[in-house]
Amino acid sequence: MFHDYFLRGVDRDTTRAALLAAGLIVEHTEGGETARVPAAGVNLSTIGTIYEGGEWDAAGNVITPPVAVPGWHVNLRLERPLTAGETAALRSIVVAPEPGSPYRVWA
């Protein structure tokens, strides 16, 4: 059984900081380069900015541009529920209630 969470931070850096504070991403250094990667058992699907609406003509020209939905969006999947500490670290970015029709879902 999987436990899925929809996250929305103010921006990319705020979202990453919350995931790092929760221990769900870790810093990994290789060849002098440091990257933040999912911790063991953590699956992340980074969506980023979501856009809604928009209208195009038959040639593909924008008639009405799409509008950005506020926030930086990430889907989180675990094989266990969040711990109390993880929940506290993510409290400000967990989308609740969950979206009725998410932009992206796990296959």
HUPEUR-V43561 format. One record per pair of residues at least 24 apart in sequence whose ideal C-beta (glycine too) atoms are under 7 Angstrom apart, sorted by the first residue. I is the first residue (numbers start at 0). J is the second residue. Records with the same first field share a line. If there is no record, write none. Layout:
I = J ; J
This chain:
1 = 76 ; 78
2 = 77 ; 79 ; 80
3 = 74 ; 75 ; 76 ; 105
4 = 75 ; 81 ; 93
5 = 74 ; 94 ; 97 ; 98 ; 101
6 = 72 ; 73 ; 75 ; 89 ; 92 ; 93 ; 94
7 = 70 ; 71 ; 72 ; 92 ; 94
8 = 70 ; 71 ; 92
9 = 70
10 = 71
11 = 71
14 = 71 ; 73 ; 92
17 = 88 ; 89 ; 91 ; 92
20 = 88
21 = 85 ; 88 ; 89
22 = 85
23 = 75 ; 85
40 = 77 ; 78
41 = 77
42 = 76
43 = 73 ; 75
44 = 73 ; 74 ; 103
45 = 73
46 = 72 ; 73 ; 74 ; 102 ; 103
47 = 71 ; 72
49 = 102
72 = 102
74 = 103
76 = 105
